[in-house]
Amino acid sequence: SCRTPAADGSQEATEGAIFPWGSIDKAGTLYVVYNSTNGTTAGHFHQYYVFSKDKGKHWSKPVKLDKLTHGHGAAIYATSDSGRKGQLAVAWYQTNNGTPSSTAASTTWTPHVALVTGADTSRPHIVEQPLSKLPNHKGGICLQGILCGIGPGSSDRSLLDYFQVVFNPMTGKLGLAYADNGGFRPGEGRGEVVFARQTTAAD
């Protein structure tokens, strides 16, 4: 477990999740992106971010990024990047019909991305969507890092850590790399790393 500070001084639980992600925009605002099951049932993680304008002394209230309702599906394994003032990009793997510990073949995962403007305010504008109509994984996803295969729950770490989103400093558009071993892509072998590129710049 790790814990991320919330605006009211309490702590936001992130039971079992790994890899919270930090970035700093061009105005110096710090963002931390993380997964949490807070307010829902075990295994149903959601994607949140908080920000600080004073180098981590004080934090905003958590902002939920995914569109999943509490207790349904899961959004895990985030990556993020910051651009100009108040601009934040976050990507994650999402299932609408399972949890990370589910090993059922019917549980499928798809990369999602959210572009946030005004991320450093109390009223951010969030545009969130799946990167593809094709799932990139089926079954479970282990959240225990190098301990996968030792502890209880899913031992599937086959996606490894091939997941990152970044703003192109020249164009301002997003580039994103992610692992795909779902077998849904035409001609896909046993697994591959996919690169997705934003073609239209956001406002």
Number of C-alpha atoms within 10 A of each C-alpha: 8 16 14 20 20 17 15 10 12 10 12 21 18 19 17 16 23 18 17 19 17 17 18 22 18 12 13 16 20 21 26 21 28 31 30 26 22 15 13 14 11 13 22 26 31 28 26 21 24 22 28 19 16 11 13 13 8 15 21 19 18 19 16 17 21 23 11 18 12 15 16 18 20 27 32 28 24 26 23 27 23 25 21 15 16 22 22 27 24 25 32 27 26 30 25 16 13 21 27 27 19 19 18 12 10 11 20 23 29 21 28 19 24 20 21 20 21 14 24 22 11 10 10 15 14 17 14 17 14 16 19 11 9 17 22 24 25 21 20 24 25 26 22 20 14 10 12 16 14 10 10 11 17 20 20 18 17 14 19 13 12 13 21 18 23 21 20 13 10 6 9 15 16 22 15 21 17 21 20 26 18 21 17 15 14 7 7 12 12 9 16 17 12 13 13 13 14 14 9 10 9 12 4
